[in-house]
Amino acid sequence: MKEALLFDQGMLTESELFNPFALTDVLTEFSGEQQQPVIHFWQLPKTLILGMKDSRVPHLNDALKTVHQQDYRLVLRNSGGLGVINDTGILNISLILPKETIAGSIDDGYQAMVDWFQHTPFGSLGLTVGEVADSYCPGKFDLSIKGKKIAGIAQRRIKDGVAIMMYLSVDGDQNLRGEIVRSFYQSGLQDQFGIDYPPVDPSSMTTLAETAPFDVSLTSVKKELLHAMPHQDQSAFLPKFFQMEEYQRRIENMRQRNITIQEVLHDL
């Protein structure tokens, strides 16, 4: 397999909330077309990223207002799943591959991300794989240390490409993150809290920094991941690749998807 191309967007601004989702789609389609693996790192400022199911809570306006009042932005992503928090202590990691390199079941894609993470020093911390039902955005491939979740993994397939995306709590106040997500569901579901949506318990999750017996930072996590995966820098490649027309089309799709949320927040 070719060396992976690295796209590290770093910390994006409030005006760029839609960018990583649009770029992930463009990179995924490109990966399939060119048989080219890609690594994509990105971060957002204090933001609750909602899944499509979250937009269907019965009291959505109340839920949005509750999160906004706690000084968090909201964005509805272009895929299924449930809500996750982003801030300066969260790293989003995408391993984007040609579909034919993981031609087996969908679980094989998730396993590729688990295997990559296990090949770093963090793999020695006693990671377990399995759903943490009372975490936010629980899933079959949640990663935990000593029973507390540190990461969740999602997957998105576009044409001949596959993006396996991990949300990793590196450091920061994980309990507060859980409280924010729980408040969204409590406001949005009211007396139906915990029904068809996770009964979020902030104590079910922790961070890599809290559990590792060595110093951990976002920089060190990126370094270890890149050390475990052959890669080359984006700089020589970006000008040739950046398909602005397709990228802008996907940005517009995100903007349309978020109109309802933006209208509610605009009235606050």
Salt bridges, closest charged atoms under 4 A:
ASP8 OD2 - LYS222 NZ 2.97
GLU14 OE1 - ARG73 NE 3.29
ASP25 OD1 - ARG156 NE 2.72
ASP25 OD2 - ARG250 NH1 3.37
GLU29 OE2 - LYS159 NZ 3.09
GLU29 OE1 - ARG250 NH2 3.02
ASP71 OD2 - LYS46 NZ 3.51
ASP87 OD2 - ARG177 NE 2.78
ASP107 OD2 - LYS140 NZ 2.60
ASP142 OD1 - LYS149 NZ 3.14
GLU179 OE1 - ARG182 NH2 2.84
GLU246 OE2 - ARG249 NH2 2.74
GLU246 OE2 - ARG250 NE 2.83
GLU252 OE1 - ARG255 NH1 2.84
ASP267 OD1 - HIS266 ND1 3.89
